Amino acid sequence: RIAYVNGTFLPLEEASIPVMDRGFLFGDGIYEVTALIEGRLADNEAHLQRLDRSLREIGIPNPYSPAKWTAIQNELITRNGLLEGLIYIEVTRGVSERDFLSPADLKPTVVMFTQAKPVRANAALSKGADVITVPDLRWARRDIKSVSLLAQVLAKRAAAEASASEAWMIEDGVITEGASSTAFIVTQADEIVSRPLSHAVLPGVTRRAVLRLVEEKNLTFVERTFTVEEALRAREAFFTSASTIVMPVVSIDGQPIGTGKPGPLALELRELYIKTLL
Ligand code: PDD
């Protein structure tokens, strides 16, 4: 596998960053994940826009223009012969002596690699996803795609322990989002519900794409918070992310959702979204 580090393409096993990198020492950096399906990047402009916004919010200069980012992504994809999978970008504040403050002229560290992985033909689809709920232990600026992901790692470990594939995080009695996805329910009144954007959640690129499809289909989208109790009474539940696209949820904390099978609306939105990418 070929990786990209600060201007150089090299074999992944030879790629390294200094111990004094602030991403390593402080989690002082941000990341993005874009899916590649049939050789096409999914909603990449939106991911690069969010990358720019995350950097701006924490005061790291964006090292490249969108065109340059895209060119590097495409070269990495070509060098890896990748047709389907994920492309990961990380930007940290850079390398300096360990100190909470950093020199003003620091050069950001840029790391990129690809992961071959079935995105479209996800084996988990036929059965649907089991989800557990966990307290949301994260900081108060989840709209920034920070590499400080300890709470998410712990949530995913708890999910795996319970043989579930995702954890929905709870704060103040309502679901914020998945550990690495946006949470949705479809109510008995056929409302598609996801919570409004704020500092509490990541503005999902897939969320926005699904929202557009919901509007095109003249379905009702309602932006509001929802509780676990409401999710358990829902007709369907699903989550969205670059890596899972749209994934039906069949149980929460061991309780079946709807029929206990992947919901037809979730599956339809998934196929509609994939169609827009090809
Ligand atoms: N996760 N919420 C959180 C906390 C996320 O980490 C993600 C994405 C999303 C969905 O965002 P998008 O639709 O733009 O991928 C929501 C990525 C895939 C990850 O961490 O691997």
Residues whose N, C-alpha, C, O or C-beta is under 5 A from the ligand:
A	BS01	PDD	V33 E177 G178 A179 S180 S181 T182 L202 P203 G204 V205 T206 R207 T240 S241 A242 S243
